[in-house]
């Protein structure tokens, strides 16, 4: 059974930082690039960024690349998203995904508010 389980989302003040994790199982993690996607309240899905299978290559949405960093630990089958200098506009449900296989997690809520 394929599982992607995000964690780490919480309420954080503007300017704060969070690290999200995505623990995976049921597929060969290091065979695939992985992505983070978010959905803000009342809006559609927004691609955050992606990382290739070995973590060497990353790509980000232009508006996020300065503040967000994606990494992975293939030994732990886990994907990460480091988010710094959070803004209210970052409030969203964050999903990790293996887009090639169309595997998605259930999402973790990040709320940025004072």
Sine and cosine of phi, psi and omega as CSV:
sin_phi,cos_phi,sin_psi,cos_psi,sin_omega,cos_omega
0.00,0.00,0.79,-0.61,0.03,-1.00
-0.98,0.21,0.74,-0.67,0.08,-1.00
-0.69,-0.72,0.68,-0.73,0.16,-0.99
-0.77,-0.64,0.88,-0.47,-0.10,-0.99
-0.83,-0.55,0.94,-0.33,0.03,-1.00
-0.99,0.11,0.48,-0.88,0.08,-1.00
-0.45,-0.89,0.23,-0.97,0.07,-1.00
0.97,-0.26,-0.17,0.99,0.02,-1.00
-0.95,0.30,0.59,-0.81,0.02,-1.00
-0.23,-0.97,-0.02,-1.00,0.10,-0.99
-0.99,0.14,0.79,-0.61,-0.01,-1.00
-0.67,-0.74,0.51,-0.86,0.01,-1.00
-0.98,0.21,0.45,-0.89,0.09,-1.00
-0.81,0.59,0.67,-0.74,-0.04,-1.00
1.00,-0.03,-0.18,0.98,-0.03,-1.00
-0.99,0.16,-0.01,-1.00,-0.02,-1.00
-0.78,-0.62,0.44,-0.90,0.10,-0.99
-0.57,-0.82,0.50,-0.87,0.19,-0.98
-0.86,-0.51,0.86,-0.50,0.08,-1.00
-1.00,-0.05,0.53,-0.85,0.07,-1.00
-0.84,-0.55,0.45,-0.89,0.07,-1.00
-0.68,-0.73,0.97,-0.25,0.02,-1.00
-1.00,0.02,0.77,-0.64,-0.08,-1.00
-0.87,-0.50,0.38,-0.92,0.09,-1.00
-0.33,-0.94,0.30,-0.95,0.07,-1.00
1.00,0.00,-0.04,1.00,0.13,-0.99
-0.53,-0.85,0.25,-0.97,-0.05,-1.00
-0.99,0.14,0.99,-0.10,-0.16,-0.99
-0.81,0.59,-0.72,0.70,-0.11,-0.99
-0.99,0.13,0.21,0.98,0.18,-0.98
-1.00,-0.01,-0.14,0.99,-0.20,-0.98
-0.75,-0.66,0.57,-0.82,0.30,-0.95
-0.95,0.31,0.41,-0.91,-0.03,-1.00
-0.74,-0.67,0.36,-0.93,-0.07,-1.00
-0.68,-0.74,0.35,-0.94,0.22,-0.97
-0.90,-0.44,0.67,-0.74,0.02,-1.00
-0.71,-0.70,0.57,-0.82,0.02,-1.00
-0.78,-0.63,0.35,-0.94,0.05,-1.00
-0.68,-0.74,0.93,-0.37,0.04,-1.00
-0.98,0.21,0.36,-0.93,-0.01,-1.00
-0.82,0.57,0.80,-0.59,0.05,-1.00
0.96,0.27,0.15,0.99,-0.04,-1.00
-0.85,-0.53,0.14,-0.99,0.01,-1.00
-0.99,0.11,-0.01,-1.00,0.02,-1.00
-0.94,0.34,0.66,-0.75,0.03,-1.00
-0.82,-0.57,0.83,-0.56,0.07,-1.00
-0.93,0.37,0.78,-0.63,0.02,-1.00
-1.00,-0.07,-0.76,0.66,-0.02,-1.00
0.10,-0.99,0.13,-0.99,-0.04,-1.00
-0.62,-0.78,0.33,-0.94,0.03,-1.00
-0.67,-0.74,0.61,-0.79,-0.03,-1.00
-0.98,0.18,-0.03,-1.00,-0.20,-0.98
-0.89,0.46,-0.55,0.83,-0.07,-1.00
-0.96,-0.26,0.10,1.00,0.07,-1.00
0.99,0.14,0.05,1.00,-0.06,-1.00
-0.97,0.24,-0.59,0.81,-0.10,-0.99
-0.90,-0.43,0.76,-0.65,0.07,-1.00
-0.79,-0.61,0.37,-0.93,0.07,-1.00
-0.58,-0.82,0.58,-0.82,-0.08,-1.00
-0.70,-0.71,0.41,-0.91,0.23,-0.97
-0.86,0.51,0.68,-0.73,-0.12,-0.99
-0.81,0.59,-0.64,0.77,-0.09,-1.00
-0.97,0.25,-0.17,0.99,-0.10,-1.00
-0.91,-0.41,-0.21,0.98,-0.22,-0.97
-0.91,0.42,-0.37,0.93,0.01,-1.00
-0.98,0.21,-0.53,0.85,-0.16,-0.99
-0.97,-0.25,-0.35,0.94,-0.11,-0.99
-0.93,-0.38,0.59,-0.81,0.05,-1.00
-0.69,-0.73,0.78,-0.62,0.05,-1.00
-0.98,-0.22,0.67,-0.75,0.08,-1.00
-0.57,-0.82,0.13,-0.99,0.01,-1.00
-0.51,-0.86,0.44,-0.90,0.09,-1.00
-0.83,-0.56,0.98,-0.18,-0.07,-1.00
-0.93,0.37,-0.43,0.90,0.05,-1.00
-0.92,0.38,-0.45,0.89,-0.02,-1.00
-0.96,-0.28,0.02,1.00,-0.02,-1.00
0.81,0.59,0.66,0.75,-0.13,-0.99
-0.76,-0.65,0.65,-0.76,0.04,-1.00
-0.95,-0.32,0.54,-0.84,-0.02,-1.00
-0.77,-0.64,0.43,-0.90,0.15,-0.99
-0.69,-0.72,0.93,-0.37,0.08,-1.00
-1.00,-0.03,0.83,-0.56,-0.03,-1.00
-0.85,-0.52,0.84,-0.55,-0.02,-1.00
-0.89,-0.46,0.33,-0.94,0.04,-1.00
0.74,0.68,0.80,0.60,-0.08,-1.00
-0.91,0.42,0.56,-0.83,-0.03,-1.00
-0.84,-0.55,0.30,-0.96,0.00,-1.00
-0.86,0.51,-0.52,0.86,0.02,-1.00
-0.93,0.36,-0.15,0.99,0.06,-1.00
-1.00,0.06,-0.09,1.00,0.05,-1.00
-0.87,0.49,0.85,-0.53,-0.09,-1.00
-0.07,-1.00,0.20,-0.98,0.26,-0.97
-1.00,0.00,0.78,-0.63,-0.05,-1.00
-0.96,-0.28,0.78,-0.63,-0.02,-1.00
-0.89,-0.46,0.62,-0.78,0.23,-0.97
-0.99,-0.17,0.48,-0.88,-0.09,-1.00
-0.47,-0.88,0.60,-0.80,0.27,-0.96
-0.99,-0.16,1.00,-0.08,-0.16,-0.99
-0.94,0.33,-0.52,0.85,-0.03,-1.00
-0.89,0.46,-0.62,0.79,-0.01,-1.00
-0.99,-0.13,-0.06,1.00,-0.03,-1.00
0.87,0.49,0.71,0.70,0.11,-0.99
-0.97,-0.23,0.75,-0.66,-0.04,-1.00
-0.74,-0.67,0.51,-0.86,0.15,-0.99
-1.00,0.10,-0.02,-1.00,-0.04,-1.00
-1.00,0.03,-0.21,0.98,0.05,-1.00
1.00,-0.09,0.42,-0.91,0.09,-1.00
-0.72,-0.69,0.68,-0.73,-0.10,-0.99
-1.00,0.09,0.80,-0.61,0.14,-0.99
-0.90,-0.43,0.83,-0.56,0.03,-1.00
-0.84,-0.54,0.84,-0.54,0.00,-1.00
-0.94,-0.33,0.93,-0.36,-0.08,-1.00
-0.32,-0.95,0.53,-0.85,0.08,-1.00
-1.00,-0.05,0.00,0.00,0.00,0.00
